[in-house]
Amino acid sequence: MLITKENVESMKHLFEACTANMASVREAVLGGAERIELCTALPLGGLTPSIGMVKAVREMAPHLTIHLLIRPREGDFVYREDEVAVMERDMEEAQPFVDGFVCGALLPDGGIDTATMRRLIKKAGEKPVTFHRAFDVCRDPIEGLQQVIDLGCRRLLSSGQQPTAVEGIPLLRQLHSLAAGRIIVMPGSGVNEKNVRQIIQQTGVSEIHGSASSSTGITSRETVRSIIQKLNIEFGQSPIED
């Protein structure tokens, strides 16, 4: 679905900032981010941060919506039993301090590991689960989308199985259309203030994800603010105040 004058008024567009350290969280909040994905080790694709960091972020920003990445190691998304147990324990310890979880698991053949995901979703309780970019290396994205929906995930984070979300626009548009409101398809990877409008217009999505990082690797409040203001101006929301 492409955004039109008829449907734009009812859509709230949200930018989720991916933050991997305390400085990035602070910058994202100062830039106006309403929700973050909290992780660490972005050069490795993101890993679960310490419980100490989770608590510190909650104390620093009591009203911020925090979605916590659950990923115990770098590399593939095929997990052993002991690794799944670690993921479950991380979720248990973080439960009081976060608003949602971000996780994903695959089978050795590239299919969605629904058994592991059911375990993780059970640990999430009433809190929403985002299936992360493990989806971008799954065997069959159309079948995978239906499986993720059937699992009850609230969101799907994806670059459309391409290096960047811009390159993945054709698949992202198809996934959003097939989802038909049953799950939020959230583009991520390479999102910035220059392409956010293009991605949203050409896919029809209402949420988008990015690190908005500067050359130092820390999230830039100016970039976050610019992306949010771009969404506000282009899609009819009230602009944020400095």
N, C-alpha and C positions, 0 to 999 in steps of 0.2 A: 504494500500500500504506500502510495506517495502522499505526502502532506498536501492538503488542499485548504482553501479558505473555509470550507464547510467543516472540516474536522479539527483544525488547528486550535480553535478556542477551547476545546474540551481536553486538550492534552497538556500535561505538565511534563516538561523536559528536565531531566535531572542529570547532573554530571557527578559520577562517583570517582573520587580521587584515590589512586593507589599509592599508599604511603608505606615506606619501609624503615623509617626511623622517626625519632621524636621531633627532629627539626622539620621533617616533611609534614608530619601531622599538624604542627603549629602553623606552618605556612599554608597548608590546605584550609585550615579553619579561618585564618586571617583573610584568605582569598574568597571566602564565602561558601566553601564546600559544606553541604548538608550531610553527606554520607561519605565514608571512606572504606576502602578495603585495607585492612591492617595486616602487614606481613613484614618480612625482613629478607635480605639477600636477593634483591631484584636481579642482579646479574646472573643469578642461578635460576631465574624464573619465578622467584618468590618462595619463601619457606615460612613455616609457623614461627611467630615471634615468641619470646619468653613470656611467661605469665606475669613476670614483673613489668614488662613493657605494656602488656594489656591493661594491667591495673593502673599504671601511670598515665596512660592515654585517657582512661575513663575519668581519673581524677582531674586531669588537665581540662577535659572538655566533657562535662557531665551531660550535655544535651546533644552531643554529636551521635549520629547513627554509625555504629561500628560493625562492619562485617569482617569476621576473622578468617584469614586463610588457614586451612588445615592441610598442610603438606609436609611430611616428616623428613623429606630428603630431596636432593636434586635428582635429575635423571627421568626415567620413564614413570608411568602412572600405574604400573602393575605392582601391587603391594602384597607382601607376605603377611601371614597371620600376625606376627609380632609387630609389624609396622601398623597394621590396622588397629591393634590394641593401643599403640601409642597415640594414634589419631583420636581414638575414642577417649582416652584419658585427657588429652589436650582439650577436647571439647567439654568434658565434665568440669575441668578446673576453670575454664573460661566462661562457662555459662552465666554466672552472675554479672559479668562485666561487658558483655557484647550483645548485639541486637540481631545477629545472624551469622551464618557460617558459609564459607566458600570452599568447596572440595570437589574432587573428581577421581574416579578410578576406572581403569580399563582392564580387560582380559588380555592374555597373551596374543590372541588373534586380532586385537584391535577393537573388539566389541565393548560396549559399556558393561562394566562389572556391576550388575544390578544388585547382587547379593551384598557386596561390600557397601554400596551406596545405601541400601536399606538399613544397614547397621548404623551408618553415620547419620542418616536422617532421623533415626530413632533417638540417637544421642542429642540431636538438635532440639528435640521436643517440639514446642510450639514456634520456635524461631525459624525464619525462612532460610532455605538453603539455595545457594547459587552453584550450579555445576560449572566448574571453571574450564580453562582452555585445554584441558585434557581432551575436550571435545574436538579440538582442531587437529588431533592426530587419530581420531577414531575412524574405524573402517568405513562406515556408511553414515554420513551425516543425517540423512533423512530418517533412516531407521533409528539412529541415535537420538534424534530430536524426540521422536515418539516415546522412546524408552525413558528419557529424562522427564518428559511430561508425566508419564505413567507413574514414575517414582514420586511425584509430588514436589519436585523442585520449583521454586518460585521464579528463578532466573537462569538464563544460560548466557555465560560470558564466552564470546567467540570472536575470532578475526575472520570468520568465513573460510577457515582452513587455508588461509594465505598468510604471508609474513606480516601484512598490515590490514587493518580494517578497510581501508580504501580499496585495496586490491581484492578484498573479499566481499565487496558490495553485492555482486550478483547472488552469491549463496546466502548472505545475510538477509537480503530482500526476500528470497525464497523461504528461508526459515521463519522470518517474521510473518509472512503470509500464511504458511502452513500452521504456525502456532495458533493463529486466530484467537488471540487473547488468552490462551490456556497457560502461557508462560511468557515472561518478558525476555525477549532476545536483546542482549546488551553488547554492542560492538566494543571491542577493545584492541589495542596494539596500534601504535603510531598515531593516536588521536591527538590533535592539537587545535589551536584557535583558527588555523587556516583551513582545516578540512572538516571540522565538526559539522558545519552547515551542510556540506555536500553529503556526508555520511547519513545524516538524519533525513535529509530530503529524499535521497535515493533509496533508502531502506524502509522508511516509515516508522522507525523505532522511536521510543520516547525516553530511553535512558542510554547513557554512553559512559565509557570507562577509560581512564588514562592516568598516567603518573604525573603529567604536567611538569616534568623535571627540567632543571636548568643544567648547565654544563658541569656543575658540581655533583650532579646526581641527586640533589635535593629538590623536592617539589617547590615550584616557584609560585608565590601567592599572586604575582602579576599574571602568570599564565592561567592559573585557576580562575582568577577574576575575569580575564579576557574571554575564556571559554564560556563561563556562565553568562556574562553579558552578551556574548554572541547568541546564546540560546534565548536569552530574554528579548533581545531586540528582534531577532529573526522570527521567533515563534510566539510573540505576543504576551510574554510574562512581564511582571513588574520588575524593573532592574533592581539589583541589590544596592544597598547603600554602603559607602566606605566606612 
